[in-house]
Amino acid sequence: MNNDIRCLPTEDTRINCSPLFKKKINSNFWESLHSIWEKIVKKLLADSNELQVWQKVDRYGNIYWQAYDPTTGKSFSSGSEADVCMWIEQLYRY
C-alpha cells in the first residue's frame, strides 16, 4: 500500500467569487445593517406607554398582527387587521 500525500497548489484552493456574488453579499449586509439601525431608532424614540401594533410573518409565510398595551400589560394577536382594531376599541371603550 502506497500512501502518497499531495498538496494542492495555493492557486487551486482559492475560491473565486464573481463580482455579482460579492455585490449581492455586500448588498444583503447593508440591508440587514439598515434594518437593525431602524429598529434601534424606533425603540429609542418610541413612547414606552404608547400602544404598539406591528405586523409579523411566521416561518410559513403567514402574515399576522400583534398588539400590546404597556399600560395594561395586555396583548392580542390575530391574522386579521380588523380583529386587532376591534380589540383596541374594546380595550379603550371602558
HUVEN-V29333 format. One line per field, one symbol per residue. phi: phi as a letter, one per 20 degrees, with the letter a starting at -180 (. if undefined). psi: psi as a letter, one per 30 degrees, with the letter a starting at -180 (. if undefined). burial: # if it has 9 or more other C-alpha atoms within 8 Angstrom, else .. Layout:
phi=???
psi=???
burial=???
This chain:
phi=.ddedceffgffefeeefgfffffffffffffffffffffffffefffdegdcbdccefenfebdccbdffdmecbcbedfffffffffffdfe
psi=kkikkkkkleeffkkjkleeeeeeeeeeeeeeeeeeeeeeeeeefkkfgkkkklklklfggkklkkkkjfefgklkklfkeeeeeeeeeeege.
burial=.....................#...........................#......#.....########.....###..#.##..#.......
